[in-house]
Amino acid sequence: MSRFERLTVRPAVMGGKPCIRGLRTTASTVLDLLAAGYTTERILQAYPLLEAEDIQQVVAHAAFRLGEQEIDLHAS
């Protein structure tokens, strides 16, 4: 089982961006709403197909991605 099993990436859905459970709601949309001050409850009202666990997993995935490091192999 994937660590982020609620997030799906399919080239034919939203251009391959990470989406929540195959829906056309991207992880970045949820993060944008959280950054704008929306509460989980307000997001769930606006997107009734989402669940609180979806939002938690989006945040966990963002934290994971921020912890990644890119190393420029071409740097001298």
C-alpha positions in Angstrom: 0.0 0.0 0.0 1.2 3.4 -0.9 2.1 5.9 1.8 -0.3 8.4 0.1 -3.0 6.0 -1.1 -5.6 8.7 -1.3 -3.6 10.6 -4.0 -3.7 9.4 -7.6 -1.7 10.5 -10.6 -3.2 9.7 -14.0 -2.0 11.4 -17.2 -5.6 11.6 -18.5 -7.0 13.3 -15.3 -6.1 17.0 -14.7 -2.9 16.7 -16.8 -1.3 14.2 -14.5 -1.4 16.4 -11.4 -1.9 14.6 -8.1 -5.6 14.3 -7.5 -7.6 13.1 -4.6 -8.9 9.5 -5.1 -9.1 9.9 -8.9 -11.5 12.9 -8.6 -10.9 16.1 -10.5 -9.8 17.8 -7.4 -6.1 18.4 -7.3 -4.0 18.4 -4.2 -2.8 21.9 -5.1 -6.3 23.2 -5.1 -6.8 21.9 -1.5 -3.4 23.4 -0.4 -4.3 26.8 -2.0 -7.6 26.8 -0.1 -5.8 26.0 3.2 -3.2 28.7 2.5 -6.0 31.2 1.9 -7.4 30.4 5.4 -10.2 28.0 4.6 -10.9 25.5 7.3 -11.2 21.8 6.7 -14.9 22.1 7.4 -15.4 24.8 4.8 -13.4 22.9 2.2 -15.6 19.8 2.8 -18.7 21.9 2.4 -17.4 23.3 -0.9 -16.3 19.8 -2.1 -18.7 17.3 -0.7 -17.0 14.3 -2.3 -13.9 15.0 -0.2 -13.3 13.5 3.2 -11.3 14.9 6.1 -8.7 12.2 5.6 -8.1 13.4 2.0 -7.2 16.9 3.3 -4.9 15.4 6.0 -3.1 13.3 3.3 -2.7 16.3 1.0 -0.9 18.2 3.8 1.2 15.2 4.7 2.2 14.8 1.0 3.2 18.5 0.8 5.3 18.2 3.9 7.0 15.1 2.5 7.7 16.8 -0.8 9.1 19.9 0.9 11.6 17.6 2.7 13.0 16.3 -0.5 16.3 17.6 -1.7 17.4 18.1 -5.2 21.0 17.8 -6.0 22.4 19.3 -9.1 24.7 16.6 -10.5 26.0 19.0 -13.1 27.3 21.6 -10.6 31.0 21.8 -10.2 
